[in-house]
Amino acid sequence: MSSPPLWLTLEAHTPYTQLLLSVPRQGTVLKARLPPVPAMTPAVSLLVESLSAWYGMPLYAVVDADAQEARGQPGLWAKLLGDLAFNPNIAVEWTRLPLPKITPMTPRRLARHRRL
């Protein structure tokens, strides 16, 4: 049975990109705030591959697709992470939080809500 993977979250915000690396049975071992976009295109791939090599474990990266920079420049972030598709030890997934389910107010519920 293979070992559980490292978990890396990437949140690309305007003032910074936040990274959180978690190791199985240890929890979060690395927190970093880097510039919002790397200076060189291969930097993200090199960083992710290096973390996987450092621990000698497969890595599962989750990119917050709703983060400001990722949403504003999805093509750039896809390009920055593109080289990782060829690495069998690394999986990248773009994710977004589901929108909350909003129940429409019926006239009766709205009137009752206004009285409260």
PyMOL CGO cylinders between C-alpha atoms (Angstrom):
from pymol import cmd
from pymol.cgo import CYLINDER

trace = [
    CYLINDER, 0.00, 0.00, 0.00, 1.39, 3.41, -0.95, 0.3, 1, 1, 1, 1, 1, 1,
    CYLINDER, 1.39, 3.41, -0.95, 1.89, 6.13, 1.64, 0.3, 1, 1, 1, 1, 1, 1,
    CYLINDER, 1.89, 6.13, 1.64, -0.67, 8.94, 1.89, 0.3, 1, 1, 1, 1, 1, 1,
    CYLINDER, -0.67, 8.94, 1.89, 0.34, 12.03, -0.09, 0.3, 1, 1, 1, 1, 1, 1,
    CYLINDER, 0.34, 12.03, -0.09, 1.48, 15.42, 1.09, 0.3, 1, 1, 1, 1, 1, 1,
    CYLINDER, 1.48, 15.42, 1.09, -1.25, 18.05, 0.81, 0.3, 1, 1, 1, 1, 1, 1,
    CYLINDER, -1.25, 18.05, 0.81, -0.45, 21.49, -0.55, 0.3, 1, 1, 1, 1, 1, 1,
    CYLINDER, -0.45, 21.49, -0.55, -2.96, 24.31, -0.83, 0.3, 1, 1, 1, 1, 1, 1,
    CYLINDER, -2.96, 24.31, -0.83, -2.30, 27.33, -3.04, 0.3, 1, 1, 1, 1, 1, 1,
    CYLINDER, -2.30, 27.33, -3.04, -4.38, 30.48, -2.65, 0.3, 1, 1, 1, 1, 1, 1,
    CYLINDER, -4.38, 30.48, -2.65, -3.43, 33.25, -5.07, 0.3, 1, 1, 1, 1, 1, 1,
    CYLINDER, -3.43, 33.25, -5.07, -4.56, 36.57, -3.62, 0.3, 1, 1, 1, 1, 1, 1,
    CYLINDER, -4.56, 36.57, -3.62, -3.66, 40.06, -4.88, 0.3, 1, 1, 1, 1, 1, 1,
    CYLINDER, -3.66, 40.06, -4.88, -1.08, 40.99, -2.22, 0.3, 1, 1, 1, 1, 1, 1,
    CYLINDER, -1.08, 40.99, -2.22, 0.35, 37.46, -1.87, 0.3, 1, 1, 1, 1, 1, 1,
    CYLINDER, 0.35, 37.46, -1.87, 0.08, 33.77, -2.71, 0.3, 1, 1, 1, 1, 1, 1,
    CYLINDER, 0.08, 33.77, -2.71, -0.43, 31.62, 0.37, 0.3, 1, 1, 1, 1, 1, 1,
    CYLINDER, -0.43, 31.62, 0.37, 0.96, 28.08, 0.60, 0.3, 1, 1, 1, 1, 1, 1,
    CYLINDER, 0.96, 28.08, 0.60, 0.12, 25.50, 3.25, 0.3, 1, 1, 1, 1, 1, 1,
    CYLINDER, 0.12, 25.50, 3.25, 1.88, 22.13, 3.24, 0.3, 1, 1, 1, 1, 1, 1,
    CYLINDER, 1.88, 22.13, 3.24, 0.54, 19.29, 5.36, 0.3, 1, 1, 1, 1, 1, 1,
    CYLINDER, 0.54, 19.29, 5.36, 2.28, 15.99, 6.05, 0.3, 1, 1, 1, 1, 1, 1,
    CYLINDER, 2.28, 15.99, 6.05, 0.27, 12.88, 7.02, 0.3, 1, 1, 1, 1, 1, 1,
    CYLINDER, 0.27, 12.88, 7.02, 0.22, 12.29, 10.80, 0.3, 1, 1, 1, 1, 1, 1,
    CYLINDER, 0.22, 12.29, 10.80, 2.08, 15.58, 11.41, 0.3, 1, 1, 1, 1, 1, 1,
    CYLINDER, 2.08, 15.58, 11.41, -0.28, 18.26, 10.15, 0.3, 1, 1, 1, 1, 1, 1,
    CYLINDER, -0.28, 18.26, 10.15, 0.77, 21.61, 8.72, 0.3, 1, 1, 1, 1, 1, 1,
    CYLINDER, 0.77, 21.61, 8.72, 4.56, 21.85, 8.47, 0.3, 1, 1, 1, 1, 1, 1,
    CYLINDER, 4.56, 21.85, 8.47, 4.97, 24.85, 6.20, 0.3, 1, 1, 1, 1, 1, 1,
    CYLINDER, 4.97, 24.85, 6.20, 3.10, 28.13, 5.86, 0.3, 1, 1, 1, 1, 1, 1,
    CYLINDER, 3.10, 28.13, 5.86, 4.30, 30.75, 3.41, 0.3, 1, 1, 1, 1, 1, 1,
    CYLINDER, 4.30, 30.75, 3.41, 3.18, 34.00, 1.87, 0.3, 1, 1, 1, 1, 1, 1,
    CYLINDER, 3.18, 34.00, 1.87, 4.95, 34.68, -1.40, 0.3, 1, 1, 1, 1, 1, 1,
    CYLINDER, 4.95, 34.68, -1.40, 4.53, 37.44, -3.99, 0.3, 1, 1, 1, 1, 1, 1,
    CYLINDER, 4.53, 37.44, -3.99, 1.21, 37.09, -5.85, 0.3, 1, 1, 1, 1, 1, 1,
    CYLINDER, 1.21, 37.09, -5.85, 2.83, 35.85, -9.07, 0.3, 1, 1, 1, 1, 1, 1,
    CYLINDER, 2.83, 35.85, -9.07, 6.30, 34.27, -9.39, 0.3, 1, 1, 1, 1, 1, 1,
    CYLINDER, 6.30, 34.27, -9.39, 8.99, 36.16, -11.30, 0.3, 1, 1, 1, 1, 1, 1,
    CYLINDER, 8.99, 36.16, -11.30, 9.72, 33.16, -13.51, 0.3, 1, 1, 1, 1, 1, 1,
    CYLINDER, 9.72, 33.16, -13.51, 7.20, 30.76, -15.07, 0.3, 1, 1, 1, 1, 1, 1,
    CYLINDER, 7.20, 30.76, -15.07, 8.72, 27.46, -13.84, 0.3, 1, 1, 1, 1, 1, 1,
    CYLINDER, 8.72, 27.46, -13.84, 8.95, 28.63, -10.21, 0.3, 1, 1, 1, 1, 1, 1,
    CYLINDER, 8.95, 28.63, -10.21, 5.65, 27.09, -9.06, 0.3, 1, 1, 1, 1, 1, 1,
    CYLINDER, 5.65, 27.09, -9.06, 6.39, 23.74, -10.68, 0.3, 1, 1, 1, 1, 1, 1,
    CYLINDER, 6.39, 23.74, -10.68, 9.91, 23.71, -9.25, 0.3, 1, 1, 1, 1, 1, 1,
    CYLINDER, 9.91, 23.71, -9.25, 8.65, 24.53, -5.77, 0.3, 1, 1, 1, 1, 1, 1,
    CYLINDER, 8.65, 24.53, -5.77, 5.97, 21.83, -5.80, 0.3, 1, 1, 1, 1, 1, 1,
    CYLINDER, 5.97, 21.83, -5.80, 8.32, 19.20, -7.24, 0.3, 1, 1, 1, 1, 1, 1,
    CYLINDER, 8.32, 19.20, -7.24, 10.98, 20.15, -4.67, 0.3, 1, 1, 1, 1, 1, 1,
    CYLINDER, 10.98, 20.15, -4.67, 8.56, 19.72, -1.76, 0.3, 1, 1, 1, 1, 1, 1,
    CYLINDER, 8.56, 19.72, -1.76, 7.60, 16.28, -3.04, 0.3, 1, 1, 1, 1, 1, 1,
    CYLINDER, 7.60, 16.28, -3.04, 11.28, 15.34, -3.46, 0.3, 1, 1, 1, 1, 1, 1,
    CYLINDER, 11.28, 15.34, -3.46, 12.22, 16.77, -0.04, 0.3, 1, 1, 1, 1, 1, 1,
    CYLINDER, 12.22, 16.77, -0.04, 9.80, 14.43, 1.72, 0.3, 1, 1, 1, 1, 1, 1,
    CYLINDER, 9.80, 14.43, 1.72, 10.12, 11.60, -0.80, 0.3, 1, 1, 1, 1, 1, 1,
    CYLINDER, 10.12, 11.60, -0.80, 6.33, 11.39, -0.99, 0.3, 1, 1, 1, 1, 1, 1,
    CYLINDER, 6.33, 11.39, -0.99, 3.66, 11.97, -3.63, 0.3, 1, 1, 1, 1, 1, 1,
    CYLINDER, 3.66, 11.97, -3.63, 2.01, 15.38, -3.41, 0.3, 1, 1, 1, 1, 1, 1,
    CYLINDER, 2.01, 15.38, -3.41, -1.60, 16.41, -3.92, 0.3, 1, 1, 1, 1, 1, 1,
    CYLINDER, -1.60, 16.41, -3.92, -1.92, 20.14, -4.67, 0.3, 1, 1, 1, 1, 1, 1,
    CYLINDER, -1.92, 20.14, -4.67, -5.20, 21.98, -4.42, 0.3, 1, 1, 1, 1, 1, 1,
    CYLINDER, -5.20, 21.98, -4.42, -5.52, 25.39, -6.07, 0.3, 1, 1, 1, 1, 1, 1,
    CYLINDER, -5.52, 25.39, -6.07, -8.25, 27.73, -4.86, 0.3, 1, 1, 1, 1, 1, 1,
    CYLINDER, -8.25, 27.73, -4.86, -9.93, 28.69, -8.15, 0.3, 1, 1, 1, 1, 1, 1,
    CYLINDER, -9.93, 28.69, -8.15, -11.95, 31.40, -6.38, 0.3, 1, 1, 1, 1, 1, 1,
    CYLINDER, -11.95, 31.40, -6.38, -8.88, 33.19, -5.02, 0.3, 1, 1, 1, 1, 1, 1,
    CYLINDER, -8.88, 33.19, -5.02, -8.55, 36.68, -6.48, 0.3, 1, 1, 1, 1, 1, 1,
    CYLINDER, -8.55, 36.68, -6.48, -5.40, 36.22, -8.61, 0.3, 1, 1, 1, 1, 1, 1,
    CYLINDER, -5.40, 36.22, -8.61, -6.36, 32.75, -9.86, 0.3, 1, 1, 1, 1, 1, 1,
    CYLINDER, -6.36, 32.75, -9.86, -9.83, 33.97, -10.84, 0.3, 1, 1, 1, 1, 1, 1,
    CYLINDER, -9.83, 33.97, -10.84, -8.41, 37.09, -12.48, 0.3, 1, 1, 1, 1, 1, 1,
    CYLINDER, -8.41, 37.09, -12.48, -5.67, 35.27, -14.42, 0.3, 1, 1, 1, 1, 1, 1,
    CYLINDER, -5.67, 35.27, -14.42, -6.71, 31.61, -14.81, 0.3, 1, 1, 1, 1, 1, 1,
    CYLINDER, -6.71, 31.61, -14.81, -4.66, 31.16, -17.98, 0.3, 1, 1, 1, 1, 1, 1,
    CYLINDER, -4.66, 31.16, -17.98, -1.49, 32.33, -16.25, 0.3, 1, 1, 1, 1, 1, 1,
    CYLINDER, -1.49, 32.33, -16.25, -2.01, 29.99, -13.29, 0.3, 1, 1, 1, 1, 1, 1,
    CYLINDER, -2.01, 29.99, -13.29, -2.80, 27.08, -15.59, 0.3, 1, 1, 1, 1, 1, 1,
    CYLINDER, -2.80, 27.08, -15.59, 0.48, 27.79, -17.40, 0.3, 1, 1, 1, 1, 1, 1,
    CYLINDER, 0.48, 27.79, -17.40, 2.41, 28.07, -14.11, 0.3, 1, 1, 1, 1, 1, 1,
    CYLINDER, 2.41, 28.07, -14.11, 1.12, 24.66, -13.00, 0.3, 1, 1, 1, 1, 1, 1,
    CYLINDER, 1.12, 24.66, -13.00, 1.13, 23.02, -16.44, 0.3, 1, 1, 1, 1, 1, 1,
    CYLINDER, 1.13, 23.02, -16.44, 4.49, 21.24, -16.15, 0.3, 1, 1, 1, 1, 1, 1,
    CYLINDER, 4.49, 21.24, -16.15, 3.22, 19.29, -13.15, 0.3, 1, 1, 1, 1, 1, 1,
    CYLINDER, 3.22, 19.29, -13.15, 0.86, 17.30, -15.39, 0.3, 1, 1, 1, 1, 1, 1,
    CYLINDER, 0.86, 17.30, -15.39, 3.87, 15.24, -16.53, 0.3, 1, 1, 1, 1, 1, 1,
    CYLINDER, 3.87, 15.24, -16.53, 5.00, 14.31, -13.01, 0.3, 1, 1, 1, 1, 1, 1,
    CYLINDER, 5.00, 14.31, -13.01, 3.42, 11.02, -11.87, 0.3, 1, 1, 1, 1, 1, 1,
    CYLINDER, 3.42, 11.02, -11.87, 4.06, 11.86, -8.18, 0.3, 1, 1, 1, 1, 1, 1,
    CYLINDER, 4.06, 11.86, -8.18, 2.07, 15.08, -8.26, 0.3, 1, 1, 1, 1, 1, 1,
    CYLINDER, 2.07, 15.08, -8.26, -1.64, 15.66, -8.77, 0.3, 1, 1, 1, 1, 1, 1,
    CYLINDER, -1.64, 15.66, -8.77, -3.12, 19.15, -9.12, 0.3, 1, 1, 1, 1, 1, 1,
    CYLINDER, -3.12, 19.15, -9.12, -6.78, 19.94, -8.66, 0.3, 1, 1, 1, 1, 1, 1,
    CYLINDER, -6.78, 19.94, -8.66, -8.55, 23.26, -9.09, 0.3, 1, 1, 1, 1, 1, 1,
    CYLINDER, -8.55, 23.26, -9.09, -11.36, 23.63, -6.61, 0.3, 1, 1, 1, 1, 1, 1,
    CYLINDER, -11.36, 23.63, -6.61, -13.86, 26.18, -5.40, 0.3, 1, 1, 1, 1, 1, 1,
    CYLINDER, -13.86, 26.18, -5.40, -16.14, 26.28, -2.43, 0.3, 1, 1, 1, 1, 1, 1,
    CYLINDER, -16.14, 26.28, -2.43, -19.75, 25.50, -3.31, 0.3, 1, 1, 1, 1, 1, 1,
    CYLINDER, -19.75, 25.50, -3.31, -22.10, 28.44, -3.12, 0.3, 1, 1, 1, 1, 1, 1,
    CYLINDER, -22.10, 28.44, -3.12, -24.37, 28.36, -0.10, 0.3, 1, 1, 1, 1, 1, 1,
    CYLINDER, -24.37, 28.36, -0.10, -27.87, 27.13, -0.76, 0.3, 1, 1, 1, 1, 1, 1,
    CYLINDER, -27.87, 27.13, -0.76, -30.28, 30.01, -0.31, 0.3, 1, 1, 1, 1, 1, 1,
    CYLINDER, -30.28, 30.01, -0.31, -33.91, 29.27, 0.32, 0.3, 1, 1, 1, 1, 1, 1,
    CYLINDER, -33.91, 29.27, 0.32, -36.17, 31.93, -1.20, 0.3, 1, 1, 1, 1, 1, 1,
    CYLINDER, -36.17, 31.93, -1.20, -38.41, 33.73, 1.26, 0.3, 1, 1, 1, 1, 1, 1,
    CYLINDER, -38.41, 33.73, 1.26, -42.09, 33.09, 0.79, 0.3, 1, 1, 1, 1, 1, 1,
    CYLINDER, -42.09, 33.09, 0.79, -44.38, 36.05, 1.55, 0.3, 1, 1, 1, 1, 1, 1,
    CYLINDER, -44.38, 36.05, 1.55, -45.45, 34.36, 4.78, 0.3, 1, 1, 1, 1, 1, 1,
    CYLINDER, -45.45, 34.36, 4.78, -41.83, 33.73, 5.95, 0.3, 1, 1, 1, 1, 1, 1,
    CYLINDER, -41.83, 33.73, 5.95, -40.83, 37.26, 4.93, 0.3, 1, 1, 1, 1, 1, 1,
    CYLINDER, -40.83, 37.26, 4.93, -43.67, 38.77, 6.98, 0.3, 1, 1, 1, 1, 1, 1,
    CYLINDER, -43.67, 38.77, 6.98, -42.76, 36.62, 9.99, 0.3, 1, 1, 1, 1, 1, 1,
    CYLINDER, -42.76, 36.62, 9.99, -39.06, 37.54, 9.60, 0.3, 1, 1, 1, 1, 1, 1,
    CYLINDER, -39.06, 37.54, 9.60, -39.91, 41.27, 9.54, 0.3, 1, 1, 1, 1, 1, 1,
    CYLINDER, -39.91, 41.27, 9.54, -41.87, 40.94, 12.80, 0.3, 1, 1, 1, 1, 1, 1,
    CYLINDER, -41.87, 40.94, 12.80, -38.86, 39.46, 14.60, 0.3, 1, 1, 1, 1, 1, 1,
]
cmd.load_cgo(trace, "trace")
